[in-house]
Amino acid sequence: MSNSAQEIYSQVVCNLSPTERLRLATLILNELVEQNLSMIIDQSDAWTEQDQLDLASFSLEYATSIFSESEETV
């Protein structure tokens, strides 16, 4: 049985009531959580050196624009 997700949706899911669709979605999502997909998704908090440089550069440019505008209005 090699049905694509679209075929299954069209042939089966569309015929379900809204309540049954929600129940199916809940079952699918709960199963994915139980499979611990966090191992597949990189949830690292680590910033690369380039990320840090980009953030510092953007912050300095933003601060410069804010302070130069406030000096003009004084």
Buried (B, 14 or more C-beta within 10 A) or exposed (E): EEEEEEEEEEEEEEEEEEEEBEEEEEEEEEEEEEEEEEEEEEEEEEEEEEEEEEEEEEEEEEEEEEEEEEEEEE
